[in-house]
């Protein structure tokens, strides 16, 4: 018997929630990178890190990369 396809409603909801929570930091990091200014090629490097390492790359950017942004003073 093939029990793999016998997934219930609650199991499907749990799987989708875990997938969404895994993708959410990546999306947040990419949006923040694309809206910000960086020195040199740091923007391209951070985009590649986040895309290639997905969840861990996003967490790494959120911990380290945000400090590398160019601060623009609004007057």
PDB file of N, H, CA, C and O in Angstrom:
ATOM      1  N   UNK A   1       0.835  -1.188   0.000  1.00  0.00           N
ATOM      2  CA  UNK A   1       0.000   0.000   0.000  1.00  0.00           C
ATOM      3  C   UNK A   1       0.878   1.249   0.000  1.00  0.00           C
ATOM      4  O   UNK A   1       1.987   1.255   0.535  1.00  0.00           O
ATOM      5  N   UNK A   2       0.351   2.302  -0.614  1.00  0.00           N
ATOM      6  H   UNK A   2      -0.550   2.298  -1.048  1.00  0.00           H
ATOM      7  CA  UNK A   2       1.066   3.574  -0.671  1.00  0.00           C
ATOM      8  C   UNK A   2       0.434   4.531   0.344  1.00  0.00           C
ATOM      9  O   UNK A   2      -0.601   5.141   0.078  1.00  0.00           O
ATOM     10  N   UNK A   3       1.069   4.648   1.502  1.00  0.00           N
ATOM     11  H   UNK A   3       1.910   4.152   1.718  1.00  0.00           H
ATOM     12  CA  UNK A   3       0.536   5.491   2.567  1.00  0.00           C
ATOM     13  C   UNK A   3       1.032   6.937   2.469  1.00  0.00           C
ATOM     14  O   UNK A   3       0.587   7.805   3.220  1.00  0.00           O
ATOM     15  N   UNK A   4       1.956   7.187   1.536  1.00  0.00           N
ATOM     16  H   UNK A   4       2.318   6.482   0.926  1.00  0.00           H
ATOM     17  CA  UNK A   4       2.511   8.536   1.397  1.00  0.00           C
ATOM     18  C   UNK A   4       1.450   9.551   1.010  1.00  0.00           C
ATOM     19  O   UNK A   4       1.488  10.690   1.476  1.00  0.00           O
ATOM     20  N   UNK A   5       0.500   9.157   0.164  1.00  0.00           N
ATOM     21  H   UNK A   5       0.469   8.232  -0.214  1.00  0.00           H
ATOM     22  CA  UNK A   5      -0.521  10.087  -0.302  1.00  0.00           C
ATOM     23  C   UNK A   5      -1.714  10.185   0.647  1.00  0.00           C
ATOM     24  O   UNK A   5      -2.657  10.931   0.383  1.00  0.00           O
ATOM     25  N   UNK A   6      -1.677   9.453   1.726  1.00  0.00           N
ATOM     26  H   UNK A   6      -0.911   8.847   1.941  1.00  0.00           H
ATOM     27  CA  UNK A   6      -2.762   9.473   2.697  1.00  0.00           C
ATOM     28  C   UNK A   6      -2.482  10.540   3.761  1.00  0.00           C
ATOM     29  O   UNK A   6      -2.350  10.228   4.944  1.00  0.00           O
ATOM     30  N   UNK A   7      -2.394  11.788   3.330  1.00  0.00           N
ATOM     31  H   UNK A   7      -2.501  12.042   2.369  1.00  0.00           H
ATOM     32  CA  UNK A   7      -2.133  12.891   4.247  1.00  0.00           C
ATOM     33  C   UNK A   7      -3.470  13.536   4.609  1.00  0.00           C
ATOM     34  O   UNK A   7      -4.294  13.829   3.742  1.00  0.00           O
ATOM     35  N   UNK A   8      -3.661  13.745   5.885  1.00  0.00           N
ATOM     36  H   UNK A   8      -2.992  13.507   6.589  1.00  0.00           H
ATOM     37  CA  UNK A   8      -4.886  14.361   6.353  1.00  0.00           C
ATOM     38  C   UNK A   8      -4.834  15.874   6.234  1.00  0.00           C
ATOM     39  O   UNK A   8      -3.811  16.451   5.864  1.00  0.00           O
ATOM     40  N   UNK A   9      -5.942  16.498   6.552  1.00  0.00           N
ATOM     41  H   UNK A   9      -6.773  16.029   6.853  1.00  0.00           H
ATOM     42  CA  UNK A   9      -6.056  17.949   6.447  1.00  0.00           C
ATOM     43  C   UNK A   9      -5.097  18.652   7.397  1.00  0.00           C
ATOM     44  O   UNK A   9      -4.418  19.599   6.998  1.00  0.00           O
ATOM     45  N   UNK A  10      -5.032  18.209   8.636  1.00  0.00           N
ATOM     46  H   UNK A  10      -5.583  17.440   8.960  1.00  0.00           H
ATOM     47  CA  UNK A  10      -4.175  18.872   9.619  1.00  0.00           C
ATOM     48  C   UNK A  10      -2.694  18.686   9.296  1.00  0.00           C
ATOM     49  O   UNK A  10      -1.882  19.580   9.536  1.00  0.00           O
ATOM     50  N   UNK A  11      -2.347  17.516   8.748  1.00  0.00           N
ATOM     51  H   UNK A  11      -3.006  16.790   8.553  1.00  0.00           H
ATOM     52  CA  UNK A  11      -0.954  17.311   8.355  1.00  0.00           C
ATOM     53  C   UNK A  11      -0.580  18.231   7.198  1.00  0.00           C
ATOM     54  O   UNK A  11       0.527  18.767   7.167  1.00  0.00           O
ATOM     55  N   UNK A  12      -1.488  18.417   6.252  1.00  0.00           N
ATOM     56  H   UNK A  12      -2.388  17.981   6.277  1.00  0.00           H
ATOM     57  CA  UNK A  12      -1.243  19.304   5.128  1.00  0.00           C
ATOM     58  C   UNK A  12      -1.106  20.752   5.588  1.00  0.00           C
ATOM     59  O   UNK A  12      -0.237  21.474   5.100  1.00  0.00           O
ATOM     60  N   UNK A  13      -1.949  21.180   6.514  1.00  0.00           N
ATOM     61  H   UNK A  13      -2.655  20.593   6.910  1.00  0.00           H
ATOM     62  CA  UNK A  13      -1.858  22.537   7.058  1.00  0.00           C
ATOM     63  C   UNK A  13      -0.530  22.722   7.781  1.00  0.00           C
ATOM     64  O   UNK A  13       0.106  23.766   7.633  1.00  0.00           O
ATOM     65  N   UNK A  14      -0.099  21.736   8.555  1.00  0.00           N
ATOM     66  H   UNK A  14      -0.616  20.889   8.675  1.00  0.00           H
ATOM     67  CA  UNK A  14       1.175  21.809   9.273  1.00  0.00           C
ATOM     68  C   UNK A  14       2.360  21.876   8.304  1.00  0.00           C
ATOM     69  O   UNK A  14       3.289  22.653   8.522  1.00  0.00           O
ATOM     70  N   UNK A  15       2.336  21.080   7.250  1.00  0.00           N
ATOM     71  H   UNK A  15       1.581  20.449   7.072  1.00  0.00           H
ATOM     72  CA  UNK A  15       3.404  21.096   6.248  1.00  0.00           C
ATOM     73  C   UNK A  15       3.473  22.454   5.568  1.00  0.00           C
ATOM     74  O   UNK A  15       4.563  23.002   5.404  1.00  0.00           O
ATOM     75  N   UNK A  16       2.341  23.003   5.173  1.00  0.00           N
ATOM     76  H   UNK A  16       1.456  22.558   5.306  1.00  0.00           H
ATOM     77  CA  UNK A  16       2.329  24.317   4.519  1.00  0.00           C
ATOM     78  C   UNK A  16       2.788  25.428   5.465  1.00  0.00           C
ATOM     79  O   UNK A  16       3.470  26.358   5.035  1.00  0.00           O
ATOM     80  N   UNK A  17       2.427  25.346   6.729  1.00  0.00           N
ATOM     81  H   UNK A  17       1.873  24.590   7.078  1.00  0.00           H
ATOM     82  CA  UNK A  17       2.852  26.361   7.703  1.00  0.00           C
ATOM     83  C   UNK A  17       4.365  26.312   7.898  1.00  0.00           C
ATOM     84  O   UNK A  17       5.013  27.357   7.963  1.00  0.00           O
ATOM     85  N   UNK A  18       4.930  25.118   7.991  1.00  0.00           N
ATOM     86  H   UNK A  18       4.404  24.270   7.938  1.00  0.00           H
ATOM     87  CA  UNK A  18       6.385  24.988   8.161  1.00  0.00           C
ATOM     88  C   UNK A  18       7.108  25.495   6.921  1.00  0.00           C
ATOM     89  O   UNK A  18       8.129  26.171   7.040  1.00  0.00           O
ATOM     90  N   UNK A  19       6.595  25.181   5.729  1.00  0.00           N
ATOM     91  H   UNK A  19       5.765  24.631   5.632  1.00  0.00           H
ATOM     92  CA  UNK A  19       7.204  25.683   4.497  1.00  0.00           C
ATOM     93  C   UNK A  19       7.138  27.204   4.426  1.00  0.00           C
ATOM     94  O   UNK A  19       8.114  27.846   4.038  1.00  0.00           O
ATOM     95  N   UNK A  20       6.002  27.788   4.796  1.00  0.00           N
ATOM     96  H   UNK A  20       5.209  27.266   5.112  1.00  0.00           H
ATOM     97  CA  UNK A  20       5.840  29.237   4.767  1.00  0.00           C
ATOM     98  C   UNK A  20       6.792  29.915   5.749  1.00  0.00           C
ATOM     99  O   UNK A  20       7.406  30.929   5.418  1.00  0.00           O
ATOM    100  N   UNK A  21       6.919  29.360   6.958  1.00  0.00           N
ATOM    101  H   UNK A  21       6.420  28.536   7.228  1.00  0.00           H
ATOM    102  CA  UNK A  21       7.810  29.944   7.955  1.00  0.00           C
ATOM    103  C   UNK A  21       9.272  29.789   7.558  1.00  0.00           C
ATOM    104  O   UNK A  21      10.116  30.575   7.990  1.00  0.00           O
ATOM    105  N   UNK A  22       9.581  28.791   6.745  1.00  0.00           N
ATOM    106  H   UNK A  22       8.896  28.152   6.393  1.00  0.00           H
ATOM    107  CA  UNK A  22      10.945  28.617   6.253  1.00  0.00           C
ATOM    108  C   UNK A  22      11.283  29.577   5.133  1.00  0.00           C
ATOM    109  O   UNK A  22      12.441  29.967   4.984  1.00  0.00           O
ATOM    110  N   UNK A  23      10.295  29.966   4.340  1.00  0.00           N
ATOM    111  H   UNK A  23       9.354  29.648   4.461  1.00  0.00           H
ATOM    112  CA  UNK A  23      10.506  30.852   3.198  1.00  0.00           C
ATOM    113  C   UNK A  23      10.404  32.324   3.606  1.00  0.00           C
ATOM    114  O   UNK A  23      11.008  33.181   2.961  1.00  0.00           O
ATOM    115  N   UNK A  24       9.665  32.623   4.644  1.00  0.00           N
ATOM    116  H   UNK A  24       9.175  31.927   5.168  1.00  0.00           H
ATOM    117  CA  UNK A  24       9.421  33.998   5.056  1.00  0.00           C
ATOM    118  C   UNK A  24      10.693  34.802   5.348  1.00  0.00           C
ATOM    119  O   UNK A  24      10.788  35.934   4.874  1.00  0.00           O
ATOM    120  N   UNK A  25      11.669  34.290   6.093  1.00  0.00           N
ATOM    121  H   UNK A  25      11.592  33.370   6.477  1.00  0.00           H
ATOM    122  CA  UNK A  25      12.890  35.086   6.320  1.00  0.00           C
ATOM    123  C   UNK A  25      13.648  35.385   5.028  1.00  0.00           C
ATOM    124  O   UNK A  25      14.244  36.453   4.892  1.00  0.00           O
ATOM    125  N   UNK A  26      13.630  34.455   4.088  1.00  0.00           N
ATOM    126  H   UNK A  26      13.146  33.587   4.198  1.00  0.00           H
ATOM    127  CA  UNK A  26      14.295  34.668   2.803  1.00  0.00           C
ATOM    128  C   UNK A  26      13.652  35.813   2.042  1.00  0.00           C
ATOM    129  O   UNK A  26      14.351  36.653   1.475  1.00  0.00           O
ATOM    130  N   UNK A  27      12.333  35.854   2.023  1.00  0.00           N
ATOM    131  H   UNK A  27      11.765  35.172   2.483  1.00  0.00           H
ATOM    132  CA  UNK A  27      11.614  36.922   1.324  1.00  0.00           C
ATOM    133  C   UNK A  27      11.877  38.269   2.002  1.00  0.00           C
ATOM    134  O   UNK A  27      12.115  39.269   1.325  1.00  0.00           O
ATOM    135  N   UNK A  28      11.836  38.294   3.323  1.00  0.00           N
ATOM    136  H   UNK A  28      11.642  37.481   3.873  1.00  0.00           H
ATOM    137  CA  UNK A  28      12.085  39.536   4.058  1.00  0.00           C
ATOM    138  C   UNK A  28      13.494  40.044   3.785  1.00  0.00           C
ATOM    139  O   UNK A  28      13.692  41.237   3.554  1.00  0.00           O
ATOM    140  N   UNK A  29      14.477  39.143   3.811  1.00  0.00           N
ATOM    141  H   UNK A  29      14.316  38.174   3.999  1.00  0.00           H
ATOM    142  CA  UNK A  29      15.862  39.539   3.571  1.00  0.00           C
ATOM    143  C   UNK A  29      16.049  40.058   2.150  1.00  0.00           C
ATOM    144  O   UNK A  29      16.723  41.070   1.955  1.00  0.00           O
ATOM    145  N   UNK A  30      15.467  39.390   1.149  1.00  0.00           N
ATOM    146  H   UNK A  30      14.920  38.569   1.307  1.00  0.00           H
ATOM    147  CA  UNK A  30      15.614  39.835  -0.238  1.00  0.00           C
ATOM    148  C   UNK A  30      14.988  41.207  -0.453  1.00  0.00           C
ATOM    149  O   UNK A  30      15.570  42.046  -1.141  1.00  0.00           O
ATOM    150  N   UNK A  31      13.828  41.447   0.114  1.00  0.00           N
ATOM    151  H   UNK A  31      13.355  40.766   0.673  1.00  0.00           H
ATOM    152  CA  UNK A  31      13.176  42.754  -0.031  1.00  0.00           C
ATOM    153  C   UNK A  31      14.031  43.834   0.618  1.00  0.00           C
ATOM    154  O   UNK A  31      14.197  44.914   0.051  1.00  0.00           O
ATOM    155  N   UNK A  32      14.576  43.556   1.803  1.00  0.00           N
ATOM    156  H   UNK A  32      14.441  42.679   2.264  1.00  0.00           H
ATOM    157  CA  UNK A  32      15.409  44.534   2.495  1.00  0.00           C
ATOM    158  C   UNK A  32      16.692  44.813   1.707  1.00  0.00           C
ATOM    159  O   UNK A  32      17.131  45.961   1.630  1.00  0.00           O
ATOM    160  N   UNK A  33      17.288  43.788   1.128  1.00  0.00           N
ATOM    161  H   UNK A  33      16.932  42.855   1.190  1.00  0.00           H
ATOM    162  CA  UNK A  33      18.508  43.971   0.338  1.00  0.00           C
ATOM    163  C   UNK A  33      18.226  44.825  -0.893  1.00  0.00           C
ATOM    164  O   UNK A  33      18.979  45.749  -1.198  1.00  0.00           O
ATOM    165  N   UNK A  34      17.160  44.522  -1.585  1.00  0.00           N
ATOM    166  H   UNK A  34      16.547  43.771  -1.337  1.00  0.00           H
ATOM    167  CA  UNK A  34      16.864  45.230  -2.831  1.00  0.00           C
ATOM    168  C   UNK A  34      16.453  46.683  -2.604  1.00  0.00           C
ATOM    169  O   UNK A  34      16.629  47.513  -3.496  1.00  0.00           O
ATOM    170  N   UNK A  35      15.916  47.005  -1.440  1.00  0.00           N
ATOM    171  H   UNK A  35      15.774  46.331  -0.715  1.00  0.00           H
ATOM    172  CA  UNK A  35      15.523  48.385  -1.141  1.00  0.00           C
ATOM    173  C   UNK A  35      16.675  49.223  -0.608  1.00  0.00           C
ATOM    174  O   UNK A  35      16.573  50.450  -0.575  1.00  0.00           O
ATOM    175  N   UNK A  36      17.773  48.592  -0.188  1.00  0.00           N
ATOM    176  H   UNK A  36      17.856  47.596  -0.215  1.00  0.00           H
ATOM    177  CA  UNK A  36      18.858  49.289   0.491  1.00  0.00           C
ATOM    178  C   UNK A  36      20.035  49.539  -0.439  1.00  0.00           C
ATOM    179  O   UNK A  36      20.154  48.939  -1.507  1.00  0.00           O
ATOM    180  N   UNK A  37      20.903  50.450   0.005  1.00  0.00           N
ATOM    181  H   UNK A  37      20.807  50.937   0.873  1.00  0.00           H
ATOM    182  CA  UNK A  37      22.138  50.759  -0.708  1.00  0.00           C
ATOM    183  C   UNK A  37      23.317  50.166   0.061  1.00  0.00           C
ATOM    184  O   UNK A  37      23.355  50.210   1.291  1.00  0.00           O
ATOM    185  N   UNK A  38      24.274  49.615  -0.677  1.00  0.00           N
ATOM    186  H   UNK A  38      24.243  49.580  -1.675  1.00  0.00           H
ATOM    187  CA  UNK A  38      25.467  49.026  -0.089  1.00  0.00           C
ATOM    188  C   UNK A  38      26.697  49.586  -0.787  1.00  0.00           C
ATOM    189  O   UNK A  38      26.601  50.158  -1.873  1.00  0.00           O
ATOM    190  N   UNK A  39      27.851  49.416  -0.155  1.00  0.00           N
ATOM    191  H   UNK A  39      27.929  48.951   0.727  1.00  0.00           H
ATOM    192  CA  UNK A  39      29.109  49.823  -0.765  1.00  0.00           C
ATOM    193  C   UNK A  39      29.575  48.740  -1.734  1.00  0.00           C
ATOM    194  O   UNK A  39      29.470  47.550  -1.437  1.00  0.00           O
ATOM    195  N   UNK A  40      30.086  49.147  -2.882  1.00  0.00           N
ATOM    196  H   UNK A  40      30.172  50.114  -3.123  1.00  0.00           H
ATOM    197  CA  UNK A  40      30.672  48.209  -3.839  1.00  0.00           C
ATOM    198  C   UNK A  40      29.688  47.154  -4.317  1.00  0.00           C
ATOM    199  O   UNK A  40      28.552  47.454  -4.685  1.00  0.00           O
ATOM    200  N   UNK A  41      30.153  45.915  -4.303  1.00  0.00           N
ATOM    201  H   UNK A  41      31.076  45.671  -4.005  1.00  0.00           H
ATOM    202  CA  UNK A  41      29.334  44.796  -4.778  1.00  0.00           C
ATOM    203  C   UNK A  41      28.646  44.042  -3.648  1.00  0.00           C
ATOM    204  O   UNK A  41      28.199  42.913  -3.845  1.00  0.00           O
ATOM    205  N   UNK A  42      28.556  44.641  -2.484  1.00  0.00           N
ATOM    206  H   UNK A  42      28.920  45.559  -2.324  1.00  0.00           H
ATOM    207  CA  UNK A  42      27.961  43.955  -1.342  1.00  0.00           C
ATOM    208  C   UNK A  42      26.499  43.564  -1.589  1.00  0.00           C
ATOM    209  O   UNK A  42      26.048  42.537  -1.083  1.00  0.00           O
ATOM    210  N   UNK A  43      25.765  44.354  -2.347  1.00  0.00           N
ATOM    211  H   UNK A  43      26.132  45.188  -2.759  1.00  0.00           H
ATOM    212  CA  UNK A  43      24.366  44.029  -2.621  1.00  0.00           C
ATOM    213  C   UNK A  43      24.264  42.726  -3.399  1.00  0.00           C
ATOM    214  O   UNK A  43      23.446  41.868  -3.068  1.00  0.00           O
ATOM    215  N   UNK A  44      25.086  42.572  -4.426  1.00  0.00           N
ATOM    216  H   UNK A  44      25.751  43.269  -4.695  1.00  0.00           H
ATOM    217  CA  UNK A  44      25.065  41.352  -5.241  1.00  0.00           C
ATOM    218  C   UNK A  44      25.496  40.151  -4.397  1.00  0.00           C
ATOM    219  O   UNK A  44      24.914  39.072  -4.498  1.00  0.00           O
ATOM    220  N   UNK A  45      26.501  40.346  -3.582  1.00  0.00           N
ATOM    221  H   UNK A  45      26.974  41.224  -3.501  1.00  0.00           H
ATOM    222  CA  UNK A  45      26.995  39.259  -2.733  1.00  0.00           C
ATOM    223  C   UNK A  45      25.906  38.791  -1.773  1.00  0.00           C
ATOM    224  O   UNK A  45      25.699  37.590  -1.605  1.00  0.00           O
ATOM    225  N   UNK A  46      25.211  39.737  -1.143  1.00  0.00           N
ATOM    226  H   UNK A  46      25.379  40.713  -1.279  1.00  0.00           H
ATOM    227  CA  UNK A  46      24.169  39.351  -0.186  1.00  0.00           C
ATOM    228  C   UNK A  46      22.983  38.685  -0.877  1.00  0.00           C
ATOM    229  O   UNK A  46      22.392  37.752  -0.332  1.00  0.00           O
ATOM    230  N   UNK A  47      22.630  39.157  -2.072  1.00  0.00           N
ATOM    231  H   UNK A  47      23.110  39.914  -2.514  1.00  0.00           H
ATOM    232  CA  UNK A  47      21.540  38.497  -2.812  1.00  0.00           C
ATOM    233  C   UNK A  47      21.924  37.050  -3.111  1.00  0.00           C
ATOM    234  O   UNK A  47      21.105  36.147  -2.943  1.00  0.00           O
ATOM    235  N   UNK A  48      23.152  36.824  -3.550  1.00  0.00           N
ATOM    236  H   UNK A  48      23.817  37.558  -3.687  1.00  0.00           H
ATOM    237  CA  UNK A  48      23.599  35.464  -3.855  1.00  0.00           C
ATOM    238  C   UNK A  48      23.653  34.589  -2.604  1.00  0.00           C
ATOM    239  O   UNK A  48      23.275  33.418  -2.652  1.00  0.00           O
ATOM    240  N   UNK A  49      24.116  35.141  -1.498  1.00  0.00           N
ATOM    241  H   UNK A  49      24.423  36.092  -1.459  1.00  0.00           H
ATOM    242  CA  UNK A  49      24.166  34.379  -0.239  1.00  0.00           C
ATOM    243  C   UNK A  49      22.764  33.970   0.181  1.00  0.00           C
ATOM    244  O   UNK A  49      22.538  32.822   0.562  1.00  0.00           O
ATOM    245  N   UNK A  50      21.824  34.901   0.114  1.00  0.00           N
ATOM    246  H   UNK A  50      22.008  35.833  -0.196  1.00  0.00           H
ATOM    247  CA  UNK A  50      20.452  34.591   0.535  1.00  0.00           C
ATOM    248  C   UNK A  50      19.802  33.591  -0.420  1.00  0.00           C
ATOM    249  O   UNK A  50      19.072  32.706   0.027  1.00  0.00           O
ATOM    250  N   UNK A  51      20.048  33.711  -1.706  1.00  0.00           N
ATOM    251  H   UNK A  51      20.641  34.429  -2.069  1.00  0.00           H
ATOM    252  CA  UNK A  51      19.442  32.780  -2.663  1.00  0.00           C
ATOM    253  C   UNK A  51      20.043  31.374  -2.573  1.00  0.00           C
ATOM    254  O   UNK A  51      19.313  30.385  -2.646  1.00  0.00           O
ATOM    255  N   UNK A  52      21.355  31.280  -2.415  1.00  0.00           N
ATOM    256  H   UNK A  52      21.947  32.083  -2.356  1.00  0.00           H
ATOM    257  CA  UNK A  52      21.993  29.968  -2.391  1.00  0.00           C
ATOM    258  C   UNK A  52      21.843  29.240  -1.058  1.00  0.00           C
ATOM    259  O   UNK A  52      21.751  28.013  -1.031  1.00  0.00           O
ATOM    260  N   UNK A  53      21.818  29.985   0.046  1.00  0.00           N
ATOM    261  H   UNK A  53      21.893  30.981   0.024  1.00  0.00           H
ATOM    262  CA  UNK A  53      21.738  29.350   1.352  1.00  0.00           C
ATOM    263  C   UNK A  53      20.360  29.506   2.001  1.00  0.00           C
ATOM    264  O   UNK A  53      20.186  29.167   3.171  1.00  0.00           O
ATOM    265  N   UNK A  54      19.400  30.007   1.261  1.00  0.00           N
ATOM    266  H   UNK A  54      19.541  30.282   0.311  1.00  0.00           H
ATOM    267  CA  UNK A  54      18.011  30.165   1.677  1.00  0.00           C
ATOM    268  C   UNK A  54      17.836  30.605   3.121  1.00  0.00           C
ATOM    269  O   UNK A  54      18.170  31.742   3.456  1.00  0.00           O
ATOM    270  N   UNK A  55      17.329  29.753   3.972  1.00  0.00           N
ATOM    271  H   UNK A  55      17.057  28.830   3.700  1.00  0.00           H
ATOM    272  CA  UNK A  55      16.994  30.122   5.346  1.00  0.00           C
ATOM    273  C   UNK A  55      18.220  30.596   6.114  1.00  0.00           C
ATOM    274  O   UNK A  55      18.169  31.629   6.781  1.00  0.00           O
ATOM    275  N   UNK A  56      19.327  29.850   6.028  1.00  0.00           N
ATOM    276  H   UNK A  56      19.368  29.011   5.486  1.00  0.00           H
ATOM    277  CA  UNK A  56      20.531  30.217   6.773  1.00  0.00           C
ATOM    278  C   UNK A  56      21.171  31.485   6.217  1.00  0.00           C
ATOM    279  O   UNK A  56      21.725  32.280   6.976  1.00  0.00           O
ATOM    280  N   UNK A  57      21.103  31.684   4.915  1.00  0.00           N
ATOM    281  H   UNK A  57      20.653  31.038   4.298  1.00  0.00           H
ATOM    282  CA  UNK A  57      21.614  32.911   4.317  1.00  0.00           C
ATOM    283  C   UNK A  57      20.802  34.126   4.750  1.00  0.00           C
ATOM    284  O   UNK A  57      21.358  35.198   4.988  1.00  0.00           O
ATOM    285  N   UNK A  58      19.493  33.956   4.852  1.00  0.00           N
ATOM    286  H   UNK A  58      19.042  33.085   4.659  1.00  0.00           H
ATOM    287  CA  UNK A  58      18.628  35.053   5.294  1.00  0.00           C
ATOM    288  C   UNK A  58      18.910  35.413   6.748  1.00  0.00           C
ATOM    289  O   UNK A  58      18.985  36.592   7.092  1.00  0.00           O
ATOM    290  N   UNK A  59      19.065  34.411   7.594  1.00  0.00           N
ATOM    291  H   UNK A  59      19.004  33.453   7.314  1.00  0.00           H
ATOM    292  CA  UNK A  59      19.376  34.671   8.999  1.00  0.00           C
ATOM    293  C   UNK A  59      20.742  35.337   9.117  1.00  0.00           C
ATOM    294  O   UNK A  59      20.920  36.252   9.920  1.00  0.00           O
ATOM    295  N   UNK A  60      21.707  34.881   8.317  1.00  0.00           N
ATOM    296  H   UNK A  60      21.562  34.138   7.664  1.00  0.00           H
ATOM    297  CA  UNK A  60      23.040  35.477   8.312  1.00  0.00           C
ATOM    298  C   UNK A  60      22.968  36.938   7.893  1.00  0.00           C
ATOM    299  O   UNK A  60      23.617  37.793   8.497  1.00  0.00           O
ATOM    300  N   UNK A  61      22.174  37.231   6.849  1.00  0.00           N
ATOM    301  H   UNK A  61      21.648  36.537   6.359  1.00  0.00           H
ATOM    302  CA  UNK A  61      22.025  38.632   6.423  1.00  0.00           C
ATOM    303  C   UNK A  61      21.369  39.468   7.516  1.00  0.00           C
ATOM    304  O   UNK A  61      21.823  40.575   7.804  1.00  0.00           O
ATOM    305  N   UNK A  62      20.318  38.955   8.119  1.00  0.00           N
ATOM    306  H   UNK A  62      19.950  38.056   7.885  1.00  0.00           H
ATOM    307  CA  UNK A  62      19.608  39.725   9.137  1.00  0.00           C
ATOM    308  C   UNK A  62      20.492  39.991  10.358  1.00  0.00           C
ATOM    309  O   UNK A  62      20.316  41.004  11.035  1.00  0.00           O
ATOM    310  N   UNK A  63      21.433  39.102  10.646  1.00  0.00           N
ATOM    311  H   UNK A  63      21.577  38.279  10.096  1.00  0.00           H
ATOM    312  CA  UNK A  63      22.325  39.300  11.789  1.00  0.00           C
ATOM    313  C   UNK A  63      23.545  40.158  11.446  1.00  0.00           C
ATOM    314  O   UNK A  63      23.969  40.980  12.258  1.00  0.00           O
ATOM    315  N   UNK A  64      24.113  39.973  10.245  1.00  0.00           N
ATOM    316  H   UNK A  64      23.769  39.305   9.585  1.00  0.00           H
ATOM    317  CA  UNK A  64      25.370  40.633   9.899  1.00  0.00           C
ATOM    318  C   UNK A  64      25.192  41.696   8.817  1.00  0.00           C
ATOM    319  O   UNK A  64      25.731  42.796   8.939  1.00  0.00           O
ATOM    320  N   UNK A  65      24.457  41.386   7.781  1.00  0.00           N
ATOM    321  H   UNK A  65      24.019  40.493   7.682  1.00  0.00           H
ATOM    322  CA  UNK A  65      24.390  42.236   6.602  1.00  0.00           C
ATOM    323  C   UNK A  65      23.706  43.568   6.789  1.00  0.00           C
ATOM    324  O   UNK A  65      24.044  44.536   6.108  1.00  0.00           O
ATOM    325  N   UNK A  66      22.759  43.640   7.688  1.00  0.00           N
ATOM    326  H   UNK A  66      22.485  42.854   8.242  1.00  0.00           H
ATOM    327  CA  UNK A  66      22.050  44.909   7.897  1.00  0.00           C
ATOM    328  C   UNK A  66      22.972  46.005   8.390  1.00  0.00           C
ATOM    329  O   UNK A  66      22.712  47.186   8.163  1.00  0.00           O
ATOM    330  N   UNK A  67      24.051  45.623   9.064  1.00  0.00           N
ATOM    331  H   UNK A  67      24.262  44.663   9.248  1.00  0.00           H
ATOM    332  CA  UNK A  67      25.011  46.607   9.568  1.00  0.00           C
ATOM    333  C   UNK A  67      25.865  47.185   8.446  1.00  0.00           C
ATOM    334  O   UNK A  67      26.493  48.228   8.632  1.00  0.00           O
ATOM    335  N   UNK A  68      25.903  46.535   7.288  1.00  0.00           N
ATOM    336  H   UNK A  68      25.393  45.688   7.137  1.00  0.00           H
ATOM    337  CA  UNK A  68      26.728  46.982   6.178  1.00  0.00           C
ATOM    338  C   UNK A  68      26.009  47.955   5.248  1.00  0.00           C
ATOM    339  O   UNK A  68      26.611  48.462   4.301  1.00  0.00           O
ATOM    340  N   UNK A  69      24.748  48.217   5.501  1.00  0.00           N
ATOM    341  H   UNK A  69      24.259  47.805   6.270  1.00  0.00           H
ATOM    342  CA  UNK A  69      23.999  49.146   4.662  1.00  0.00           C
ATOM    343  C   UNK A  69      24.507  50.568   4.831  1.00  0.00           C
ATOM    344  O   UNK A  69      24.983  50.954   5.899  1.00  0.00           O
ATOM    345  N   UNK A  70      24.398  51.339   3.759  1.00  0.00           N
ATOM    346  H   UNK A  70      24.012  51.026   2.891  1.00  0.00           H
ATOM    347  CA  UNK A  70      24.746  52.757   3.814  1.00  0.00           C
ATOM    348  C   UNK A  70      23.582  53.497   4.460  1.00  0.00           C
ATOM    349  O   UNK A  70      22.441  53.399   4.009  1.00  0.00           O
ATOM    350  N   UNK A  71      23.877  54.220   5.497  1.00  0.00           N
ATOM    351  H   UNK A  71      24.804  54.300   5.864  1.00  0.00           H
ATOM    352  CA  UNK A  71      22.826  54.966   6.200  1.00  0.00           C
ATOM    353  C   UNK A  71      22.605  56.298   5.480  1.00  0.00           C
ATOM    354  O   UNK A  71      23.533  57.089   5.313  1.00  0.00           O
ATOM    355  N   UNK A  72      21.353  56.532   5.054  1.00  0.00           N
ATOM    356  H   UNK A  72      20.599  55.890   5.189  1.00  0.00           H
ATOM    357  CA  UNK A  72      20.998  57.762   4.366  1.00  0.00           C
ATOM    358  C   UNK A  72      20.204  58.620   5.353  1.00  0.00           C
ATOM    359  O   UNK A  72      19.174  58.200   5.880  1.00  0.00           O
ATOM    360  N   UNK A  73      20.710  59.827   5.586  1.00  0.00           N
ATOM    361  H   UNK A  73      21.547  60.168   5.157  1.00  0.00           H
ATOM    362  CA  UNK A  73      20.011  60.721   6.515  1.00  0.00           C
ATOM    363  C   UNK A  73      18.925  61.482   5.758  1.00  0.00           C
ATOM    364  O   UNK A  73      19.183  62.095   4.721  1.00  0.00           O
ATOM    365  N   UNK A  74      17.720  61.431   6.290  1.00  0.00           N
ATOM    366  H   UNK A  74      17.511  60.933   7.131  1.00  0.00           H
ATOM    367  CA  UNK A  74      16.598  62.168   5.695  1.00  0.00           C
ATOM    368  C   UNK A  74      16.451  63.493   6.403  1.00  0.00           C
ATOM    369  O   UNK A  74      16.425  63.562   7.632  1.00  0.00           O
ATOM    370  N   UNK A  75      16.353  64.551   5.607  1.00  0.00           N
ATOM    371  H   UNK A  75      16.374  64.495   4.609  1.00  0.00           H
ATOM    372  CA  UNK A  75      16.204  65.867   6.241  1.00  0.00           C
ATOM    373  C   UNK A  75      14.922  66.532   5.827  1.00  0.00           C
ATOM    374  O   UNK A  75      14.635  67.646   6.265  1.00  0.00           O
TER     375      UNK A  75
END
